Amino acid sequence: MFDKLTLSVLPDEDEALRPALREIIAGAVAAIPLDRRARSWQGFDAAFSRLLGEAGYIGLSLPRKFGGAERSPFTRFVVVEELLSAGAPVAAHWMGDRQSGPLIAHYGTDEQRAFYLPRICRGEALFCIGMSEPGSGSDLANVRTRAARGDDGSWLLNGQKIWTTNAMHSDYMIALVRTSGTSADRQSGLSQLIVDLKSPGITIRPIVDLTGDAHFAEVFFEDVHLPPEALIGEEGQGWKQVTAELAFERSGPERIYSSVVLIDAWTRHLRAVGRLDTATLRLLGSLTAQLAVLREMSIAVTARLVAGESPIVEASLVKDLGTEFEQAVPQLIGDDLGAHPDEPTDNVLYRTLLYLTHVAPSFSLRGGTREVLRGIIARGLGLR
Ligand SMILES: Cc1cc2nc3c(=O)[nH]c(=O)nc-3n(C[C@H](O)[C@H](O)[C@H](O)COP(=O)(O)OP(=O)(O)OC[C@H]3O[C@@H](n4cnc5c(N)ncnc54)[C@H](O)[C@@H]3O)c2cc1C
């Protein structure tokens, strides 16, 4: 399984992007307090996404003909790494850039590509992902939302989605729906539809999470009419398409950097208070070493994407290890600060720690739960 997981270096032409990109990001994040930067994935800033789009940093791997840059997954690695390590607000363009754009490029018709991709690349068409439903999160094959096809080829959509990140700010949802059979048929009979969220019959209700943020939503469809061209890819092939889409979603560097602004802030705190004892250096060294190894593994997975392969098992492995690291960081840094109660800790460091401690459990849920990923890894090893 690991015969191709050799460590790779990023190409010079991709590394060369960093200085200009850092300048744009620094301009945008300088005024954002650290605890808001820790929200990076959830940080919704449509103006920043349009700025990135204008500068050519969205849709990097999409065809030039449709507004993309036709560059390699390494290019995207560099851009995503810069954005997340600075805690830039990426939510507005995130789904379109990571999932919906590649999906449309791969399975869409030329008309769909021409309509959606240039706007995704400009950071103008905002997408959300409608997979989960009450009763089918990990078990996506159990999806019950149904689209019935009329004689004229149009669709009538009924059902409910849940945990839809940023549905209330998005223009479109790519929904996984049942177009034939029943949920007992499992994977067969599922399709993907592009739903214009302004269509009549759609109700979007934000869900407030325990940090007080509302980035999720419930989405209800009541007799929503969609045109024939809402179908993306082939009718009945939704399962195959979604599996491929989740592979794009899991294979990037995204699963390593969620707590990284806290490591930076804690390091600054250590410098400020002048704490350099052995236990502190051991913890700092251990976090740095883990981060470095995970980054190398993530680059190795990216190299396989560059080679045109689909490293589903390795991507699952890096996601599982990466989220374990992201979850450990707030706990270890919290324990460390708690063990030094006399040190002056600035409020923003404290708020960042608090926020990450609250959301860390979600890191191993979003994009596929830990148990489900381990099932994929076990299958890859021939154990299931
Ligand atoms: C921050 C965040 C953002 C999200 N954004 C989106 C989004 O934009 N769009 C979207 O569609 N969904 C989204 N989700 C939903 C997410 O993908 C689901 O929550 C997730 O897949 C789990 O589904 P569930 O909550 O229904 O839990 P369940 O599937 O009910 O799982 C409950 C528990 O049982 C375990 N389990 C389930 N099945 C198995 C199995 N076969 N073997 C072993 N253990 C199993 C799970 O690992 C979990 O621990 C998001 C979730 C989070 C946390």
The ligand as an SDF file (V2000), in Angstrom:
LIG
                    3D

 53 58  0  0  0  0  0  0  0  0999 V2000
  -18.1730   20.9660   10.8250 C   0  0  0  0  0  0  0  0  0  0  0  0
  -19.0360   20.0520   10.0140 C   0  0  0  0  0  0  0  0  0  0  0  0
  -19.4280   20.4380    8.7400 C   0  0  0  0  0  0  0  0  0  0  0  0
  -20.2500   19.6060    7.9720 C   0  0  0  0  0  0  0  0  0  0  0  0
  -20.6580   20.0570    6.7470 N   0  0  0  0  0  0  0  0  0  0  0  0
  -21.4550   19.2680    5.9950 C   0  0  0  0  0  0  0  0  0  0  0  0
  -21.9070   19.7240    4.7060 C   0  0  0  0  0  0  0  0  0  0  0  0
  -21.5830   20.8280    4.2620 O   0  0  0  0  0  0  0  0  0  0  0  0
  -22.7300   18.9350    3.9980 N   0  0  0  0  0  0  0  0  0  0  0  0
  -23.1330   17.7110    4.4570 C   0  0  0  0  0  0  0  0  0  0  0  0
  -23.8440   17.0300    3.7330 O   0  0  0  0  0  0  0  0  0  0  0  0
  -22.7440   17.2550    5.6780 N   0  0  0  0  0  0  0  0  0  0  0  0
  -21.9190   18.0040    6.4550 C   0  0  0  0  0  0  0  0  0  0  0  0
  -21.5260   17.5680    7.7040 N   0  0  0  0  0  0  0  0  0  0  0  0
  -22.0850   16.3280    8.1920 C   0  0  0  0  0  0  0  0  0  0  0  0
  -21.0650   15.2590    8.3810 C   0  0  0  0  0  0  0  0  0  0  0  0
  -20.4810   14.8750    7.1980 O   0  0  0  0  0  0  0  0  0  0  0  0
  -21.8120   14.1610    9.1170 C   0  0  0  0  0  0  0  0  0  0  0  0
  -22.1070   14.7350   10.3810 O   0  0  0  0  0  0  0  0  0  0  0  0
  -21.0020   12.9710    9.3190 C   0  0  0  0  0  0  0  0  0  0  0  0
  -20.8080   12.3000    8.0870 O   0  0  0  0  0  0  0  0  0  0  0  0
  -21.6000   12.0590   10.3930 C   0  0  0  0  0  0  0  0  0  0  0  0
  -22.9370   11.7870   10.1750 O   0  0  0  0  0  0  0  0  0  0  0  0
  -23.9900   11.8310   11.3890 P   0  0  0  0  0  0  0  0  0  0  0  0
  -23.7940   13.1040   12.1220 O   0  0  0  0  0  0  0  0  0  0  0  0
  -25.3430   11.5390   10.8190 O   0  0  0  0  0  0  0  0  0  0  0  0
  -23.5290   10.6590   12.3650 O   0  0  0  0  0  0  0  0  0  0  0  0
  -23.8410    9.0980   12.1830 P   0  0  0  0  0  0  0  0  0  0  0  0
  -23.5980    8.6910   10.7870 O   0  0  0  0  0  0  0  0  0  0  0  0
  -25.1910    8.8290   12.7860 O   0  0  0  0  0  0  0  0  0  0  0  0
  -22.7100    8.4840   13.0890 O   0  0  0  0  0  0  0  0  0  0  0  0
  -22.7630    8.4880   14.5310 C   0  0  0  0  0  0  0  0  0  0  0  0
  -21.5420    7.7040   15.0300 C   0  0  0  0  0  0  0  0  0  0  0  0
  -21.5960    6.3320   14.5500 O   0  0  0  0  0  0  0  0  0  0  0  0
  -20.3980    6.0140   13.8530 C   0  0  0  0  0  0  0  0  0  0  0  0
  -20.6940    5.1630   12.6960 N   0  0  0  0  0  0  0  0  0  0  0  0
  -21.6450    5.3830   11.7560 C   0  0  0  0  0  0  0  0  0  0  0  0
  -21.5990    4.4250   10.8050 N   0  0  0  0  0  0  0  0  0  0  0  0
  -20.5700    3.5890   11.1380 C   0  0  0  0  0  0  0  0  0  0  0  0
  -20.0090    2.4160   10.5490 C   0  0  0  0  0  0  0  0  0  0  0  0
  -20.4850    1.9160    9.4090 N   0  0  0  0  0  0  0  0  0  0  0  0
  -18.9740    1.8190   11.1770 N   0  0  0  0  0  0  0  0  0  0  0  0
  -18.4690    2.3230   12.3310 C   0  0  0  0  0  0  0  0  0  0  0  0
  -18.9680    3.4210   12.9380 N   0  0  0  0  0  0  0  0  0  0  0  0
  -19.9950    4.0550   12.3560 C   0  0  0  0  0  0  0  0  0  0  0  0
  -19.8460    7.3470   13.3790 C   0  0  0  0  0  0  0  0  0  0  0  0
  -18.4650    7.2770   13.1650 O   0  0  0  0  0  0  0  0  0  0  0  0
  -20.2170    8.2680   14.5140 C   0  0  0  0  0  0  0  0  0  0  0  0
  -19.2510    8.2260   15.5190 O   0  0  0  0  0  0  0  0  0  0  0  0
  -20.6940   18.3610    8.4840 C   0  0  0  0  0  0  0  0  0  0  0  0
  -20.3010   17.9670    9.7690 C   0  0  0  0  0  0  0  0  0  0  0  0
  -19.4930   18.7930   10.5310 C   0  0  0  0  0  0  0  0  0  0  0  0
  -19.1080   18.3280   11.8990 C   0  0  0  0  0  0  0  0  0  0  0  0
  1  2  1  0
  2  3  1  0
  2 52  2  0
  3  4  2  0
  4  5  1  0
  4 50  1  0
  5  6  2  0
  6  7  1  0
  6 13  1  0
  7  8  2  0
  7  9  1  0
  9 10  1  0
 10 11  2  0
 10 12  1  0
 12 13  2  0
 13 14  1  0
 14 15  1  0
 14 50  1  0
 15 16  1  0
 16 17  1  0
 16 18  1  0
 18 19  1  0
 18 20  1  0
 20 21  1  0
 20 22  1  0
 22 23  1  0
 23 24  1  0
 24 25  2  0
 24 26  1  0
 24 27  1  0
 27 28  1  0
 28 29  2  0
 28 30  1  0
 28 31  1  0
 31 32  1  0
 32 33  1  0
 33 34  1  0
 33 48  1  0
 34 35  1  0
 35 36  1  0
 35 46  1  0
 36 37  1  0
 36 45  1  0
 37 38  2  0
 38 39  1  0
 39 40  1  0
 39 45  2  0
 40 41  1  0
 40 42  2  0
 42 43  1  0
 43 44  2  0
 44 45  1  0
 46 47  1  0
 46 48  1  0
 48 49  1  0
 50 51  2  0
 51 52  1  0
 52 53  1  0
M  END
$$$$
